[in-house]
Each structure stands twice: as structure tokens, then as C-alpha cells.
Amino acid sequence: PKAHPGDKRRGWTLHSIIIHSRNIPDMDASAIQVLAEMVEKYHKRGIFVCFVKLREKLRHLFVRAHIIENAH
């Protein structure tokens, strides 16, 4: 079903978000901060956030910013 922020809730609950990251070559400090705050808010709501195809350079930045854990 299509979902729009203005639509009425239809009884479904968001459990996770998957972000395909291959086309993100780099991020500045402001973008990292906004993303960290966004992920933290999702976690507080019990929503799992997963990044796939994350470039190695960004993985290191995300770990330092506590956006993701240092997993291999």
C-alpha cells in the first residue's frame, strides 16, 4: 500500500528502514550530524535502521558518529 505522511494510519507499524548507500560518495559533518540524530530518533521509537552497500570511508565516519556499530 502507498503511504504518505498526510494519509491516515492504516494499522501497520514501521519496524525497520533499509537505506541503500552505494550512491553516497561522501558526507560533510553537518550531514553526518543530521543523520545521527535521525537514526537516534528512529531507535528511540524501536525502529531498526540498516545501511546496505555502505562505502568503507562512510562506514568509518558512521562508526565514529555512533550511527552504526563497528561490525564486520
C-alpha positions, 0 to 999 in steps of 0.5 A: 500500500502507498503511504504518505505522511498526510494519509491516515494510519492504516494499522501497520507499524514501521519496524525497520528502514533499509537505506541503500548507500552505494550512491553516497560518495561522501558526507560533510559533518553537518550531514553526518550530524543530521543523520545521527540524530535521525537514526537516534530518533528512529531507535528511540521509537524501536525502529531498526535502521540498516545501511546496505552497500555502505562505502568503507570511508562512510562506514568509518565516519558512521562508526565514529558518529555512533550511527552504526556499530563497528561490525564486520 
